[in-house]
Amino acid sequence: MPSVTDILEGKGICICAGSGGVGKTTTSAAIATGMAARGLKVCVLTIDPAKRLADSLGLKELGNEARRVDSSTFDAQGVEMEGELWAMMLDAKATFDELVRRHAPDEETRDRVLSNRIYQQISAALAGSQEYMAMEKLFELHSEGRFDILVLDTPPSRDALDFLDAPRRLTQFIEGRSMKIFMKPTGITMRIAGRGASMMFSILKRLVGFDLLADLQEFFTAFSGMVEGFQERAKRVNELLADPGSCFLVVCGPQGEPISEAVYFHRKLVEARLPFGGVIVNKVHYIGDDPSGDGEDLRRALGELLGEGDLSDRVAANLADYRALAERDAANIDHLAAELQTQSVIRVPYLDEDVHDLAGLAEINRYLFAGTEERAALLAS
């Protein structure tokens, strides 16, 4: 069974995806921390609005620019850091603005678009813009070549399917009929502002305080000069996702629904011909070989240790419940491995405390980066 180190050997991009509430953000941070501890220069990106990544890395906040995590923070937790760890949280609006600045043919066009009220609304609310901007930021950092590996945290898996499809959808928007209508410098009034439409826009102008039709025409006309640049970038983003140097890791829990989500997401990766690396299953209930024999033997052993009575009965019942959960988890994970036809399934056990700091990340890394024999010994301990 491979470790994360084996899976990411020679990779420049690691994309963690999965349903909500399975520890995906924490796993992304743990992977980035582990790779940096092994001498690489790593940047981890998140679009998680809960900002849990900053908390787990001991940072007060993250922004749209990569920020280095102070190595002394790791020293205080007893984590040896041979490389560099950087982190950032995506600001979709700021990233969209950067794209406009990059693709605008001149300063006047750039300023017209950025100040346009229609653009300001679209850049903040366009369906898929957050997911597309995550890909854009990933592409930008990869192109700069500043880091050995980039680790991307993503939205929950059904949304992550939008995230995979975001470049194509944004290109469709740019190439759509509405764009083509407004980009034509002549005939706009004939097409849009007939008597009924003209009256509607006139009423809207009085209500909102600006000429909506004029703003629409200005935005689409100014944006037309950037269409080719956006199309080319979307194509290159898709190529980056499919490149063998990229790797998708599916993160899930051992329960039924997260397992189903993982199978569904893996199927979509295969259909899209995107490179799948493996699965990380978090919060697994695990129990080693029970030397105490059957339930009656256990009750007698607990009775001798704790005394006959309610306490030993409750402990025995609790252990029986935990064993049932462990058996369920094992069966679900076996089903997952069979469905995905992979041996690259890494189990991280249910820990006593929630992971919210570097010490917790280090504990997770013991399982993520362990070899087969070491992991078996950890799970049995």
Buried (B, 14 or more C-beta within 10 A) or exposed (E): BBBBBBBBEEBBBBBBBBBBEBBBBBBBBBBBBBBBBBEBBBBBBBBBEEBBBBBBBBBEEBEBEBBEBBBEBBEEBEBEBEBBBBBBBBBBBBBBBBBBEBBBEEEEBBBBBBEBBBBBEBBEEBEBBBBBBBBBBBBBBBEEEEBBBBBBBBBBBEBBBBBBBBBBBBBEBBEEEEBEBBBEEEEBEEEBBEEEEEEBBBEBBEEEEEBBBEBBBBBBBBBBBBBEBBBEBBEEBBEBBEBEEBBBBBBBBBBEEBBBBBBBBBEBBEEBEBBBBBBBBBBBBBBEEEEBEEBEEBBBBBBEEBEEEEEBBEBBEEBEEBBEBBEBBBEBBEBBBEBBEBEBBBBBBBBEEEBEBBBBBBBBBBBBBBEEEEBEEBBEE
